[in-house]
Amino acid sequence: MATALPAAALRPGVVRYRGFRLDLALPRRRLELPDHMATFVILFGQQLHVCAAVGQEAGQMATYGSLVAGPQARARIGEHDGRLAGVEVVLAPWAAYTLFGTRMDLLANWLVGPDDLLGARFQGLDEQLSACPDWATRFALLDVVLARWFAVGPPVSARVRWAWDQLSRTVGNVPVRELAKECGWSERHLERRFGQQIGLRPKSIARLMRLRGALRLLTDGHSGASAAALSGYADQGHLTREFKAMTGWTPVPFLRARALRHGGPPDVDRAKGQPTSLVLPS
């Protein structure tokens, strides 16, 4: 595994790069938690099989050679044969809007192949990255490519960006009506513009941020009641129901399962210090 910050000119919209190369003896299944961020995964010739973990589409597997994901309101399960290599780019959705040049509400709760989304812009990029001699060279190539895409993409609304920043700063604990008032927009107009450029409406993004914040507190040793209160939930039961609805698990079994040993690299999370996934039995 290798991680790096993107070039300063790309931050804070491009959050991080993560390179991975797995060569395991057995297939790997992993639960990926709901996420308010966007993701660009470029694989080096292997395939990843993905399905929804909850809801009507649970268990319906689709296969990707690389993928782009907007914000995801439900957990997903990814599977591969044990051998997987590539680069993951984590993006704020407002940056993905400019980078990919598409409305983010068309990507929210969906996974798409970058060939379909980006066309000729993506052609050969996976092969170029795979051929690089090391991770530092791959990350430097991504800096150049993403900067070029940013230069020609549609700009995000300053008011949408501000609303996103306020939600991030408060971990989802700011009423939409206050955001709209400060923006100088009606709530309906804010929801429409935010949805187009972020992918989900402000209330849905806030819900995802609160869930992630509560899980981080639980991981740090807070009780369920304390994590719920600090994260803006009515009570511990409210947190448990939200977690169950969005992941198919309740918090305590999820954290216990994360503590179990498994084959392969010990660090399976996409962000340091923040639970984002769970290795499942193959």
Backbone torsions as a table, in degrees:
resi	resn	phi	psi	omega
1	MET	NA	144.4	176.1
2	ALA	-144.3	140.2	178.7
3	THR	-130.1	154.4	178.4
4	ALA	-159.3	153.3	170.7
5	LEU	-82.8	141.5	174.8
6	PRO	-66.1	171.6	175.5
7	ALA	-56.4	147.8	-176.0
8	ALA	-55.5	-35.0	-178.7
9	ALA	-65.9	-20.8	-179.7
10	LEU	-91.3	-18.5	-178.1
11	ARG	-85.7	154.3	4.3
12	PRO	-88.7	2.9	-176.2
13	GLY	-66.5	-43.5	172.2
14	VAL	-90.8	111.6	-166.8
15	VAL	-82.6	-48.0	-178.3
16	ARG	-163.6	159.2	169.9
17	TYR	-110.0	144.1	174.0
18	ARG	-138.1	119.9	176.2
19	GLY	-98.5	142.7	-178.1
20	PHE	-142.5	147.0	175.4
21	ARG	-146.8	105.8	-178.5
22	LEU	-106.8	137.1	175.4
23	ASP	-139.8	77.2	-172.8
24	LEU	-97.6	158.1	-178.9
25	ALA	-76.7	-21.8	-176.1
26	LEU	-129.4	160.7	173.8
27	PRO	-59.4	156.6	-179.0
28	ARG	-123.7	132.0	173.9
29	ARG	-119.3	136.8	-176.9
30	ARG	-142.2	133.3	174.2
31	LEU	-86.5	124.7	175.6
32	GLU	-104.7	123.7	-176.8
33	LEU	-69.8	160.1	173.9
34	PRO	-54.5	151.0	-173.0
35	ASP	-145.5	136.9	176.3
36	HIS	-87.6	-5.3	179.4
37	MET	-94.6	170.0	173.0
38	ALA	-104.1	156.1	-175.7
39	THR	-137.5	139.4	176.2
40	PHE	-124.8	110.5	-177.6
41	VAL	-111.3	121.0	-179.3
42	ILE	-112.9	112.7	-177.9
43	LEU	-96.3	153.4	-176.2
44	PHE	-102.0	57.4	173.4
45	GLY	99.4	-7.4	179.0
46	GLN	-96.1	-178.2	179.7
47	GLN	-126.1	145.7	176.9
48	LEU	-120.5	129.9	179.8
49	HIS	-104.3	128.6	-172.3
50	VAL	-132.1	140.7	173.6
51	CYS	-143.2	161.3	174.1
52	ALA	-69.4	143.6	179.6
53	ALA	-89.1	-23.9	179.8
54	VAL	-139.3	164.8	177.2
55	GLY	92.7	-175.9	-174.7
56	GLN	-65.9	-26.5	-177.6
57	GLU	-94.4	8.1	-178.6
58	ALA	-58.1	133.0	177.4
59	GLY	86.3	-7.9	179.7
60	GLN	-85.1	100.3	-170.2
61	MET	-81.3	139.1	171.5
62	ALA	-126.9	152.4	-174.1
63	THR	-115.6	137.0	-177.0
64	TYR	-132.4	141.3	170.8
65	GLY	-88.6	-27.4	169.3
66	SER	-156.5	167.0	-177.2
67	LEU	-155.9	156.4	171.5
68	VAL	-121.7	133.4	179.6
69	ALA	-128.4	131.4	169.9
70	GLY	-82.9	-173.1	175.6
71	PRO	-54.2	141.1	-175.0
72	GLN	-121.7	121.1	-178.1
73	ALA	-87.6	-6.8	178.9
74	ARG	-134.0	152.7	178.3
75	ALA	-68.3	154.1	175.0
76	ARG	-129.3	159.0	176.8
77	ILE	-115.2	127.9	176.6
78	GLY	-110.4	140.8	-179.8
79	GLU	-133.1	146.0	171.2
80	HIS	-150.8	172.9	-172.2
81	ASP	-83.1	6.1	-179.6
82	GLY	108.0	-17.0	177.8
83	ARG	-115.7	119.1	-177.1
84	LEU	-155.2	132.1	178.6
85	ALA	-141.2	144.4	179.2
86	GLY	168.2	-167.0	-179.3
87	VAL	-129.5	137.0	174.6
88	GLU	-113.1	131.7	176.6
89	VAL	-113.2	121.0	178.1
90	VAL	-98.1	130.7	-172.3
91	LEU	-130.0	141.6	163.1
92	ALA	-66.3	138.9	-176.3
93	PRO	-57.6	-33.6	179.1
94	TRP	-65.2	-30.4	176.1
95	ALA	-74.8	-37.3	177.2
96	ALA	-62.5	-34.8	177.7
97	TYR	-57.6	-46.1	178.6
98	THR	-73.2	-44.0	-175.1
99	LEU	-62.2	-46.9	-176.0
100	PHE	-90.3	-16.2	177.2
101	GLY	68.4	33.3	-178.9
102	THR	-139.4	154.7	176.2
103	ARG	-62.8	132.4	-176.4
104	MET	-75.9	-19.4	176.1
105	ASP	-70.2	-11.9	173.6
106	LEU	-84.6	-12.4	-179.9
107	LEU	-108.5	-20.7	-177.6
108	ALA	-61.3	133.1	179.6
109	ASN	63.9	20.1	177.3
110	TRP	-132.0	156.9	168.5
111	LEU	-118.8	136.7	179.0
112	VAL	-134.7	153.0	174.5
113	GLY	-76.9	137.0	-179.2
114	PRO	-64.0	-24.6	174.5
115	ASP	-60.0	-41.9	-179.7
116	ASP	-71.7	-37.7	-175.3
117	LEU	-80.5	-42.0	-169.8
118	LEU	-107.5	-15.7	178.4
119	GLY	59.6	-129.6	-174.7
120	ALA	-64.0	-24.6	179.9
121	ARG	-61.1	-33.5	-178.1
122	PHE	-88.3	-18.6	-173.1
123	GLN	-55.7	120.5	177.0
124	GLY	85.3	-8.8	-177.3
125	LEU	-64.6	-40.4	178.9
126	ASP	-61.5	-39.5	179.3
127	GLU	-69.4	-38.3	177.8
128	GLN	-63.3	-43.6	179.7
129	LEU	-66.3	-42.4	-179.9
130	SER	-61.5	-34.9	-176.2
131	ALA	-78.3	-12.1	179.9
132	CYS	-62.9	147.9	-176.0
133	PRO	-74.2	-20.4	-177.8
134	ASP	-159.2	172.8	-176.7
135	TRP	-66.8	-37.8	-179.7
136	ALA	-59.8	-39.8	178.5
137	THR	-68.1	-38.6	177.9
138	ARG	-62.9	-45.5	-178.7
139	PHE	-65.2	-36.9	177.7
140	ALA	-65.1	-39.1	176.5
141	LEU	-62.9	-42.1	177.2
142	LEU	-61.1	-39.9	177.1
143	ASP	-55.1	-44.9	-177.7
144	VAL	-68.1	-47.1	-176.6
145	VAL	-64.9	-47.2	-177.3
146	LEU	-67.4	-36.0	176.8
147	ALA	-61.9	-38.7	178.1
148	ARG	-65.5	-42.1	178.7
149	TRP	-66.6	-39.6	179.3
150	PHE	-60.9	-37.0	-174.2
151	ALA	-63.5	-24.0	-176.0
152	VAL	-113.0	1.6	-177.4
153	GLY	-84.8	163.0	179.1
154	PRO	-69.3	137.9	179.4
155	PRO	-73.7	144.5	175.9
156	VAL	-77.8	149.2	175.5
157	SER	-64.0	133.9	178.3
158	ALA	-60.9	-33.1	-179.4
159	ARG	-73.2	-37.6	175.6
160	VAL	-64.3	-44.5	178.8
161	ARG	-60.6	-41.4	179.4
162	TRP	-63.7	-43.8	179.8
163	ALA	-61.8	-42.0	176.5
164	TRP	-59.9	-44.9	-178.9
165	ASP	-61.9	-38.2	179.3
166	GLN	-67.6	-40.3	176.6
167	LEU	-63.8	-41.4	178.7
168	SER	-64.8	-43.2	-177.7
169	ARG	-62.6	-36.3	-177.0
170	THR	-98.4	5.9	-176.6
171	VAL	52.6	45.7	174.7
172	GLY	82.3	9.2	-175.5
173	ASN	-107.4	61.0	172.4
174	VAL	-142.4	129.1	-178.3
175	PRO	-64.2	144.4	179.6
176	VAL	-61.1	-35.3	-179.2
177	ARG	-62.8	-33.6	177.6
178	GLU	-70.9	-40.0	176.7
179	LEU	-60.2	-46.0	-178.5
180	ALA	-62.8	-42.1	-179.1
181	LYS	-61.6	-45.7	-179.1
182	GLU	-68.3	-31.9	178.0
183	CYS	-73.1	-24.0	-174.4
184	GLY	82.6	18.7	178.3
185	TRP	-115.5	161.1	168.9
186	SER	-72.2	159.3	177.2
187	GLU	-58.9	-40.7	-178.2
188	ARG	-63.9	-41.6	-179.0
189	HIS	-68.7	-40.6	177.2
190	LEU	-61.0	-45.5	-179.6
191	GLU	-60.9	-39.4	-178.6
192	ARG	-68.3	-49.2	-178.6
193	ARG	-68.3	-39.8	178.7
194	PHE	-62.8	-44.7	179.4
195	GLY	-61.7	-39.6	-179.7
196	GLN	-65.3	-39.0	-171.3
197	GLN	-102.6	-13.8	177.0
198	ILE	-110.5	-36.0	177.9
199	GLY	119.5	-43.6	176.8
200	LEU	-122.0	162.4	178.6
201	ARG	-71.9	161.0	-176.8
202	PRO	-54.4	-40.3	-179.1
203	LYS	-63.3	-38.4	179.7
204	SER	-70.1	-40.7	176.6
205	ILE	-63.8	-41.2	178.1
206	ALA	-61.2	-38.9	178.8
207	ARG	-61.4	-42.7	178.8
208	LEU	-66.7	-41.5	179.5
209	MET	-64.1	-40.9	179.3
210	ARG	-64.2	-40.2	179.4
211	LEU	-61.9	-46.7	179.1
212	ARG	-62.7	-40.6	179.5
213	GLY	-63.7	-42.1	179.2
214	ALA	-64.7	-41.3	-179.6
215	LEU	-65.1	-37.4	177.0
216	ARG	-63.2	-40.7	178.5
217	LEU	-65.2	-41.6	178.0
218	LEU	-61.8	-41.2	179.2
219	THR	-64.7	-32.8	179.7
220	ASP	-79.2	-1.8	174.9
221	GLY	107.7	1.7	176.7
222	HIS	-68.7	148.8	173.6
223	SER	-69.7	164.2	177.7
224	GLY	-59.5	-41.1	180.0
225	ALA	-65.7	-42.1	-179.8
226	SER	-66.4	-45.3	180.0
227	ALA	-61.7	-40.3	179.9
228	ALA	-64.0	-46.6	-177.6
229	ALA	-65.0	-43.8	-178.0
230	LEU	-69.9	-22.0	-177.0
231	SER	-97.8	1.5	175.1
232	GLY	91.9	14.0	176.6
233	TYR	-86.5	154.4	-179.4
234	ALA	-63.7	-38.5	178.7
235	ASP	-167.0	-179.4	-178.2
236	GLN	-62.7	-36.7	179.1
237	GLY	-62.0	-37.7	177.7
238	HIS	-61.6	-45.4	177.4
239	LEU	-60.7	-44.7	-178.9
240	THR	-62.2	-42.6	-179.9
241	ARG	-65.8	-41.1	178.4
242	GLU	-63.1	-45.2	-179.2
243	PHE	-62.1	-43.0	179.7
244	LYS	-63.2	-44.9	-177.3
245	ALA	-64.4	-33.5	-173.4
246	MET	-94.4	-17.7	-175.8
247	THR	-126.2	-21.1	-173.3
248	GLY	86.8	-1.8	179.1
249	TRP	-120.6	164.7	165.5
250	THR	-104.6	158.9	-170.0
251	PRO	-58.9	-44.8	-174.1
252	VAL	-64.3	-51.3	176.2
253	PRO	-59.6	-35.8	178.3
254	PHE	-61.0	-48.0	-178.4
255	LEU	-68.9	-35.3	176.3
256	ARG	-64.2	-41.3	180.0
257	ALA	-65.6	-34.1	178.4
258	ARG	-65.7	-26.1	-178.2
259	ALA	-78.8	-12.4	-178.6
260	LEU	-74.1	147.9	178.3
261	ARG	-77.4	148.1	177.8
262	HIS	-146.9	162.4	177.8
263	GLY	-73.2	150.0	177.7
264	GLY	99.2	-174.7	-176.8
265	PRO	-58.8	138.9	-178.7
266	PRO	-71.6	-27.0	-176.3
267	ASP	-93.0	103.2	-178.4
268	VAL	-106.3	0.5	-176.3
269	ASP	-85.7	151.2	179.9
270	ARG	-82.9	-15.6	-179.3
271	ALA	-137.5	132.7	-177.6
272	LYS	-61.5	129.8	176.6
273	GLY	77.4	7.3	-177.8
274	GLN	-132.1	115.0	179.4
275	PRO	-62.5	123.4	179.5
276	THR	-127.6	-9.2	-173.6
277	SER	-158.6	172.8	-179.3
278	LEU	-148.3	125.3	174.5
279	VAL	-73.8	128.4	-177.1
280	LEU	-103.6	157.9	174.2
281	PRO	-58.9	138.8	-179.1
282	SER	-73.9	NA	NA
